[in-house]
Amino acid sequence: MFGQGHWRAPVAKARYDGWLIVAAEQDPAKAPPLTYVRKGFTHLHAAAGQAGFRIG
């Protein structure tokens, strides 16, 4: 398990070319799922791009 950005360097160094999967649990009454899926995707897309990954 990796936290805040610590995953990028080792994954990029290994020249990984596959799926990035994020799993999270939250109370849908407090955190609307679609809103948080979009936020998570936006963050992951930006972080992966900064690490040099091409998102297709």
VOPAGU-2260 file (C-alpha; in pm, 1 decimal, decimal comma):
REM VOPAGU-2260
SITE   aa  ch    i         X         Y         Z
SITE  MET   A    0       0,0       0,0       0,0
SITE  PHE   A    1     131,9     341,3     -91,7
SITE  GLY   A    2      19,2     679,9      33,5
SITE  GLN   A    3      37,4    1033,7    -102,9
SITE  GLY   A    4     258,8    1004,3    -407,4
SITE  HIS   A    5     508,1     755,1    -264,7
SITE  TRP   A    6     397,2     500,5    -524,9
SITE  ARG   A    7     505,4     702,4    -827,2
SITE  ALA   A    8     884,2     668,7    -820,6
SITE  PRO   A    9     913,1     291,0    -768,0
SITE  VAL   A   10     638,0     217,3   -1018,0
SITE  ALA   A   11     788,7     447,2   -1282,2
SITE  LYS   A   12    1138,5     312,6   -1215,3
SITE  ALA   A   13    1012,1     -40,8   -1275,9
SITE  ARG   A   14     871,8      83,0   -1610,9
SITE  TYR   A   15     530,4     -53,1   -1516,0
SITE  ASP   A   16     287,8     -67,4   -1807,4
SITE  GLY   A   17     -48,6    -182,4   -1680,0
SITE  TRP   A   18    -348,3     -91,4   -1474,5
SITE  LEU   A   19    -355,8     148,1   -1180,1
SITE  ILE   A   20    -638,1      57,9    -943,2
SITE  VAL   A   21    -764,0     254,7    -647,5
SITE  ALA   A   22    -994,1     116,6    -380,9
SITE  ALA   A   23   -1160,9     323,5    -112,2
SITE  GLU   A   24   -1449,7     292,0     126,2
SITE  GLN   A   25   -1659,1     576,4     253,7
SITE  ASP   A   26   -2008,4     646,0     374,4
SITE  PRO   A   27   -2214,4     735,5      64,5
SITE  ALA   A   28   -2437,7     953,3     281,1
SITE  LYS   A   29   -2136,6    1172,2     364,4
SITE  ALA   A   30   -1940,4    1138,5      39,7
SITE  PRO   A   31   -2149,7    1107,2    -277,9
SITE  PRO   A   32   -1987,2     823,2    -478,2
SITE  LEU   A   33   -1992,7     985,0    -824,4
SITE  THR   A   34   -1841,9    1307,2    -690,5
SITE  TYR   A   35   -1558,4    1121,3    -520,7
SITE  VAL   A   36   -1495,7     886,1    -812,2
SITE  ARG   A   37   -1444,7    1192,2   -1031,2
SITE  LYS   A   38   -1216,7    1358,0    -775,6
SITE  GLY   A   39   -1013,4    1038,8    -736,7
SITE  PHE   A   40    -978,8     987,4   -1111,0
SITE  THR   A   41    -870,3    1347,6   -1163,2
SITE  HIS   A   42    -607,2    1317,3    -889,0
SITE  LEU   A   43    -477,4     978,6   -1009,5
SITE  HIS   A   44    -463,0    1098,1   -1370,0
SITE  ALA   A   45    -261,6    1406,7   -1271,7
SITE  ALA   A   46     -27,4    1215,4   -1038,4
SITE  ALA   A   47      37,8     944,7   -1296,8
SITE  GLY   A   48     103,3    1207,7   -1564,1
SITE  GLN   A   49     351,7    1386,2   -1336,7
SITE  ALA   A   50     532,1    1054,3   -1288,4
SITE  GLY   A   51     567,7    1020,1   -1663,5
SITE  PHE   A   52     292,8     769,2   -1731,1
SITE  ARG   A   53      86,0     799,8   -2045,5
SITE  ILE   A   54    -280,7     754,2   -1965,8
SITE  GLY   A   55    -477,0     610,6   -2256,0
